[in-house]
Amino acid sequence: MEFHILLSLAGGERHGYGILQDARERGEEAAMPDVGTLYRALARMVELGWIEAAGRRSAPDAGEERRNYYRITKAGLQVAKAEARRLEALTRAARLGGLLEGVAK
């Protein structure tokens, strides 16, 4: 789940609901938790220094409601890149092992 959050925030500042919307648009909704778990993960990632609060403000989709925005930090970007490289290597190994035959690249 943390990688999905970092991936979303690599595209720019987002609030929690925006992160869920972004995951849905990328077809990753099944990998995302319920809202309560998401906000606990966001708090833990702030403590780890992977993301930081970017302020509380109105969002275009929230009417008058103000939402907490988050942004990825340099440390978070390094974590995301390392995880992307790890996943790429696993995918390459799975393809060489014939596990991804017939799956579009």
N, CA and C atoms as an extended XYZ file, in Angstrom:
315
Properties=species:S:1:pos:R:3:atomname:S:1:resname:S:1:resid:I:1 pbc="F F F"
N         0.811       -1.185        0.000 N   MET     1
C         0.000        0.000        0.000 CA  MET     1
C         0.866        1.265        0.000 C   MET     1
N         1.985        1.236        0.736 N   GLU     2
C         2.831        2.427        0.787 CA  GLU     2
C         3.337        2.814       -0.598 C   GLU     2
N         3.684        1.803       -1.412 N   PHE     3
C         4.173        2.107       -2.752 CA  PHE     3
C         3.088        2.802       -3.574 C   PHE     3
N         1.860        2.338       -3.447 N   HIS     4
C         0.759        2.967       -4.184 CA  HIS     4
C         0.583        4.437       -3.756 C   HIS     4
N         0.732        4.683       -2.476 N   ILE     5
C         0.615        6.058       -1.975 CA  ILE     5
C         1.764        6.908       -2.524 C   ILE     5
N         2.993        6.373       -2.444 N   LEU     6
C         4.143        7.117       -2.956 CA  LEU     6
C         4.009        7.352       -4.462 C   LEU     6
N         3.540        6.345       -5.166 N   LEU     7
C         3.350        6.482       -6.616 CA  LEU     7
C         2.355        7.600       -6.923 C   LEU     7
N         1.288        7.647       -6.158 N   SER     8
C         0.291        8.698       -6.366 CA  SER     8
C         0.885       10.074       -6.083 C   SER     8
N         1.610       10.190       -4.973 N   LEU     9
C         2.158       11.493       -4.586 CA  LEU     9
C         3.329       11.912       -5.468 C   LEU     9
N         3.945       10.963       -6.157 N   ALA    10
C         5.012       11.329       -7.105 CA  ALA    10
C         4.441       12.173       -8.242 C   ALA    10
N         3.126       12.073       -8.441 N   GLY    11
C         2.465       12.864       -9.481 CA  GLY    11
C         2.023       14.234       -9.002 C   GLY    11
N         2.236       14.524       -7.726 N   GLY    12
C         1.864       15.831       -7.191 CA  GLY    12
C         1.141       15.703       -5.862 C   GLY    12
N         0.923       16.825       -5.219 N   GLU    13
C         0.249       16.848       -3.921 CA  GLU    13
C        -1.173       16.321       -4.071 C   GLU    13
N        -1.597       15.544       -3.071 N   ARG    14
C        -2.962       15.020       -3.076 CA  ARG    14
C        -3.458       14.880       -1.647 C   ARG    14
N        -4.769       14.907       -1.497 N   HIS    15
C        -5.381       14.581       -0.209 CA  HIS    15
C        -5.701       13.087       -0.228 C   HIS    15
N        -6.093       12.539        0.953 N   GLY    16
C        -6.320       11.099        1.053 CA  GLY    16
C        -7.306       10.569        0.033 C   GLY    16
N        -8.441       11.228       -0.098 N   TYR    17
C        -9.431       10.767       -1.068 CA  TYR    17
C        -8.872       10.852       -2.491 C   TYR    17
N        -8.065       11.857       -2.763 N   GLY    18
C        -7.438       11.987       -4.079 CA  GLY    18
C        -6.484       10.836       -4.363 C   GLY    18
N        -5.807       10.357       -3.317 N   ILE    19
C        -4.917        9.195       -3.488 CA  ILE    19
C        -5.747        7.973       -3.876 C   ILE    19
N        -6.889        7.784       -3.212 N   LEU    20
C        -7.770        6.661       -3.557 CA  LEU    20
C        -8.305        6.798       -4.971 C   LEU    20
N        -8.686        8.017       -5.364 N   GLN    21
C        -9.176        8.245       -6.732 CA  GLN    21
C        -8.087        7.939       -7.753 C   GLN    21
N        -6.864        8.357       -7.452 N   ASP    22
C        -5.742        8.120       -8.355 CA  ASP    22
C        -5.508        6.620       -8.526 C   ASP    22
N        -5.549        5.879       -7.418 N   ALA    23
C        -5.375        4.422       -7.481 CA  ALA    23
C        -6.475        3.780       -8.312 C   ALA    23
N        -7.690        4.257       -8.151 N   ARG    24
C        -8.824        3.733       -8.918 CA  ARG    24
C        -8.598        3.969      -10.412 C   ARG    24
N        -8.141        5.167      -10.773 N   GLU    25
C        -7.914        5.493      -12.186 CA  GLU    25
C        -6.805        4.643      -12.798 C   GLU    25
N        -5.838        4.219      -11.965 N   ARG    26
C        -4.746        3.366      -12.461 CA  ARG    26
C        -5.102        1.884      -12.375 C   ARG    26
N        -6.297        1.561      -11.925 N   GLY    27
C        -6.717        0.171      -11.809 CA  GLY    27
C        -6.129       -0.534      -10.602 C   GLY    27
N        -5.689        0.232       -9.602 N   GLU    28
C        -5.063       -0.339       -8.410 CA  GLU    28
C        -5.989       -0.306       -7.208 C   GLU    28
N        -7.242       -0.062       -7.414 N   GLU    29
C        -8.164        0.109       -6.299 CA  GLU    29
C        -8.171       -1.097       -5.364 C   GLU    29
N        -8.054       -2.313       -5.927 N   ALA    30
C        -8.093       -3.517       -5.099 CA  ALA    30
C        -6.919       -3.563       -4.125 C   ALA    30
N        -5.820       -2.885       -4.468 N   ALA    31
C        -4.647       -2.890       -3.599 CA  ALA    31
C        -4.729       -1.839       -2.504 C   ALA    31
N        -5.723       -0.996       -2.569 N   MET    32
C        -5.828        0.089       -1.601 CA  MET    32
C        -6.718       -0.323       -0.428 C   MET    32
N        -6.411        0.185        0.752 N   PRO    33
C        -7.165       -0.182        1.949 CA  PRO    33
C        -8.418        0.681        2.105 C   PRO    33
N        -9.140        0.414        3.187 N   ASP    34
C       -10.256        1.287        3.534 CA  ASP    34
C        -9.685        2.635        3.982 C   ASP    34
N       -10.543        3.620        4.108 N   VAL    35
C       -10.096        4.989        4.392 CA  VAL    35
C        -9.345        5.078        5.731 C   VAL    35
N        -9.837        4.395        6.769 N   GLY    36
C        -9.169        4.446        8.071 CA  GLY    36
C        -7.752        3.918        8.007 C   GLY    36
N        -7.566        2.808        7.316 N   THR    37
C        -6.229        2.225        7.163 CA  THR    37
C        -5.344        3.150        6.347 C   THR    37
N        -5.915        3.794        5.337 N   LEU    38
C        -5.145        4.737        4.517 CA  LEU    38
C        -4.596        5.876        5.384 C   LEU    38
N        -5.447        6.445        6.236 N   TYR    39
C        -4.985        7.585        7.024 CA  TYR    39
C        -3.973        7.168        8.087 C   TYR    39
N        -4.076        5.945        8.601 N   ARG    40
C        -3.033        5.454        9.523 CA  ARG    40
C        -1.717        5.280        8.769 C   ARG    40
N        -1.798        4.786        7.542 N   ALA    41
C        -0.587        4.629        6.719 CA  ALA    41
C         0.026        5.988        6.412 C   ALA    41
N        -0.802        6.971        6.103 N   LEU    42
C        -0.283        8.318        5.824 CA  LEU    42
C         0.436        8.875        7.049 C   LEU    42
N        -0.151        8.683        8.243 N   ALA    43
C         0.487        9.174        9.476 CA  ALA    43
C         1.822        8.473        9.704 C   ALA    43
N         1.863        7.153        9.466 N   ARG    44
C         3.111        6.400        9.646 CA  ARG    44
C         4.166        6.861        8.637 C   ARG    44
N         3.740        7.141        7.406 N   MET    45
C         4.691        7.563        6.376 CA  MET    45
C         5.226        8.976        6.660 C   MET    45
N         4.407        9.810        7.292 N   VAL    46
C         4.894       11.132        7.722 CA  VAL    46
C         5.976       10.935        8.782 C   VAL    46
N         5.733       10.033        9.742 N   GLU    47
C         6.727        9.761       10.798 CA  GLU    47
C         8.027        9.235       10.208 C   GLU    47
N         7.922        8.424        9.157 N   LEU    48
C         9.118        7.864        8.513 CA  LEU    48
C         9.857        8.894        7.659 C   LEU    48
N         9.193       10.022        7.386 N   GLY    49
C         9.809       11.065        6.568 CA  GLY    49
C         9.667       10.816        5.078 C   GLY    49
N         8.773        9.892        4.701 N   TRP    50
C         8.586        9.588        3.282 CA  TRP    50
C         7.652       10.593        2.618 C   TRP    50
N         6.733       11.134        3.402 N   ILE    51
C         5.812       12.158        2.908 CA  ILE    51
C         5.718       13.248        3.968 C   ILE    51
N         5.135       14.378        3.587 N   GLU    52
C         4.946       15.450        4.557 CA  GLU    52
C         3.622       16.148        4.279 C   GLU    52
N         3.104       16.759        5.330 N   ALA    53
C         1.867       17.519        5.180 CA  ALA    53
C         2.131       18.712        4.281 C   ALA    53
N         1.207       18.987        3.391 N   ALA    54
C         1.351       20.108        2.452 CA  ALA    54
C         0.274       21.152        2.676 C   ALA    54
N        -0.406       21.053        3.830 N   GLY    55
C        -1.391       22.068        4.155 CA  GLY    55
C        -2.815       21.553        4.069 C   GLY    55
N        -3.682       22.324        4.662 N   ARG    56
C        -5.106       22.006        4.659 CA  ARG    56
C        -5.797       23.080        3.838 C   ARG    56
N        -6.532       22.630        2.832 N   ARG    57
C        -7.202       23.602        1.967 CA  ARG    57
C        -8.383       22.944        1.261 C   ARG    57
N        -9.172       23.741        0.623 N   SER    58
C       -10.316       23.235       -0.120 CA  SER    58
C        -9.827       22.496       -1.358 C   SER    58
N       -10.541       21.429       -1.668 N   ALA    59
C       -10.245       20.677       -2.883 CA  ALA    59
C       -11.383       20.897       -3.868 C   ALA    59
N       -11.091       20.836       -5.156 N   PRO    60
C       -12.153       21.066       -6.148 CA  PRO    60
C       -13.338       20.121       -5.973 C   PRO    60
N       -13.080       18.908       -5.458 N   ASP    61
C       -14.146       17.917       -5.326 CA  ASP    61
C       -14.774       17.904       -3.933 C   ASP    61
N       -14.406       18.847       -3.078 N   ALA    62
C       -14.848       18.787       -1.686 CA  ALA    62
C       -15.796       19.909       -1.294 C   ALA    62
N       -16.202       20.742       -2.221 N   GLY    63
C       -17.087       21.846       -1.873 CA  GLY    63
C       -16.419       22.763       -0.863 C   GLY    63
N       -17.104       23.007        0.243 N   GLU    64
C       -16.564       23.883        1.285 CA  GLU    64
C       -15.630       23.144        2.249 C   GLU    64
N       -15.653       21.820        2.172 N   GLU    65
C       -14.824       21.022        3.078 CA  GLU    65
C       -13.341       21.226        2.780 C   GLU    65
N       -12.550       21.352        3.849 N   ARG    66
C       -11.105       21.506        3.683 CA  ARG    66
C       -10.454       20.141        3.922 C   ARG    66
N        -9.441       19.833        3.143 N   ARG    67
C        -8.776       18.529        3.230 CA  ARG    67
C        -7.285       18.702        3.461 C   ARG    67
N        -6.711       17.698        4.128 N   ASN    68
C        -5.269       17.677        4.365 CA  ASN    68
C        -4.565       17.134        3.121 C   ASN    68
N        -3.635       17.904        2.616 N   TYR    69
C        -2.855       17.480        1.463 CA  TYR    69
C        -1.499       16.949        1.931 C   TYR    69
N        -0.932       16.045        1.110 N   TYR    70
C         0.375       15.455        1.388 CA  TYR    70
C         1.235       15.580        0.148 C   TYR    70
N         2.554       15.595        0.374 N   ARG    71
C         3.500       15.582       -0.752 CA  ARG    71
C         4.617       14.598       -0.433 C   ARG    71
N         5.216       14.057       -1.461 N   ILE    72
C         6.315       13.121       -1.295 CA  ILE    72
C         7.587       13.900       -0.972 C   ILE    72
N         8.450       13.317       -0.128 N   THR    73
C         9.733       13.936        0.200 CA  THR    73
C        10.839       13.290       -0.659 C   THR    73
N        12.039       13.824       -0.567 N   LYS    74
C        13.161       13.206       -1.290 CA  LYS    74
C        13.378       11.776       -0.811 C   LYS    74
N        13.270       11.554        0.503 N   ALA    75
C        13.424       10.195        1.042 CA  ALA    75
C        12.328        9.280        0.496 C   ALA    75
N        11.097        9.783        0.425 N   GLY    76
C        10.001        8.992       -0.115 CA  GLY    76
C        10.198        8.669       -1.581 C   GLY    76
N        10.727        9.625       -2.329 N   LEU    77
C        10.986        9.387       -3.743 CA  LEU    77
C        12.056        8.307       -3.918 C   LEU    77
N        13.066        8.310       -3.049 N   GLN    78
C        14.095        7.265       -3.113 CA  GLN    78
C        13.495        5.899       -2.797 C   GLN    78
N        12.624        5.836       -1.790 N   VAL    79
C        11.953        4.583       -1.439 CA  VAL    79
C        11.108        4.096       -2.611 C   VAL    79
N        10.363        5.002       -3.233 N   ALA    80
C         9.506        4.629       -4.367 CA  ALA    80
C        10.336        4.115       -5.538 C   ALA    80
N        11.451        4.785       -5.836 N   LYS    81
C        12.295        4.347       -6.950 CA  LYS    81
C        12.901        2.981       -6.673 C   LYS    81
N        13.348        2.747       -5.439 N   ALA    82
C        13.919        1.443       -5.074 CA  ALA    82
C        12.862        0.347       -5.218 C   ALA    82
N        11.647        0.606       -4.777 N   GLU    83
C        10.572       -0.379       -4.898 CA  GLU    83
C        10.213       -0.614       -6.364 C   GLU    83
N        10.201        0.426       -7.176 N   ALA    84
C         9.917        0.266       -8.605 CA  ALA    84
C        10.979       -0.607       -9.269 C   ALA    84
N        12.251       -0.403       -8.897 N   ARG    85
C        13.325       -1.244       -9.464 CA  ARG    85
C        13.169       -2.695       -9.025 C   ARG    85
N        12.786       -2.891       -7.747 N   ARG    86
C        12.585       -4.250       -7.241 CA  ARG    86
C        11.436       -4.929       -7.997 C   ARG    86
N        10.343       -4.231       -8.187 N   LEU    87
C         9.196       -4.799       -8.896 CA  LEU    87
C         9.534       -5.072      -10.362 C   LEU    87
N        10.330       -4.201      -10.967 N   GLU    88
C        10.740       -4.405      -12.354 CA  GLU    88
C        11.578       -5.674      -12.471 C   GLU    88
N        12.494       -5.878      -11.525 N   ALA    89
C        13.337       -7.080      -11.547 CA  ALA    89
C        12.483       -8.335      -11.339 C   ALA    89
N        11.513       -8.284      -10.447 N   LEU    90
C        10.620       -9.428      -10.230 CA  LEU    90
C         9.803       -9.727      -11.473 C   LEU    90
N         9.306       -8.684      -12.130 N   THR    91
C         8.520       -8.868      -13.347 CA  THR    91
C         9.367       -9.492      -14.438 C   THR    91
N        10.610       -9.012      -14.561 N   ARG    92
C        11.534       -9.560      -15.568 CA  ARG    92
C        11.779      -11.050      -15.293 C   ARG    92
N        11.990      -11.397      -14.025 N   ALA    93
C        12.224      -12.791      -13.662 CA  ALA    93
C        10.981      -13.636      -13.938 C   ALA    93
N         9.824      -13.107      -13.654 N   ALA    94
C         8.573      -13.838      -13.905 CA  ALA    94
C         8.373      -14.064      -15.390 C   ALA    94
N         8.736      -13.054      -16.201 N   ARG    95
C         8.609      -13.188      -17.650 CA  ARG    95
C         9.579      -14.253      -18.160 C   ARG    95
N        10.826      -14.230      -17.672 N   LEU    96
C        11.805      -15.241      -18.084 CA  LEU    96
C        11.383      -16.622      -17.628 C   LEU    96
N        10.691      -16.708      -16.521 N   GLY    97
C        10.220      -17.988      -16.005 CA  GLY    97
C         8.926      -18.460      -16.646 C   GLY    97
N         8.433      -17.696      -17.613 N   GLY    98
C         7.232      -18.100      -18.324 CA  GLY    98
C         5.937      -17.843      -17.575 C   GLY    98
N         6.018      -17.102      -16.507 N   LEU    99
C         4.825      -16.847      -15.709 CA  LEU    99
C         3.952      -15.740      -16.284 C   LEU    99
N         4.473      -14.978      -17.223 N   LEU   100
C         3.705      -13.870      -17.778 CA  LEU   100
C         3.421      -14.056      -19.260 C   LEU   100
N         3.482      -15.317      -19.727 N   GLU   101
C         3.178      -15.580      -21.136 CA  GLU   101
C         1.734      -15.178      -21.413 C   GLU   101
N         1.539      -14.478      -22.506 N   GLY   102
C         0.199      -14.043      -22.866 CA  GLY   102
C        -0.264      -12.793      -22.156 C   GLY   102
N         0.578      -12.244      -21.285 N   VAL   103
C         0.235      -11.013      -20.570 CA  VAL   103
C         0.879       -9.860      -21.320 C   VAL   103
N         0.101       -8.863      -21.629 N   ALA   104
C         0.636       -7.698      -22.342 CA  ALA   104
C         1.714       -7.027      -21.517 C   ALA   104
N         2.734       -6.495      -22.198 N   LYS   105
C         3.836       -5.812      -21.510 CA  LYS   105
C         3.415       -4.461      -21.032 C   LYS   105
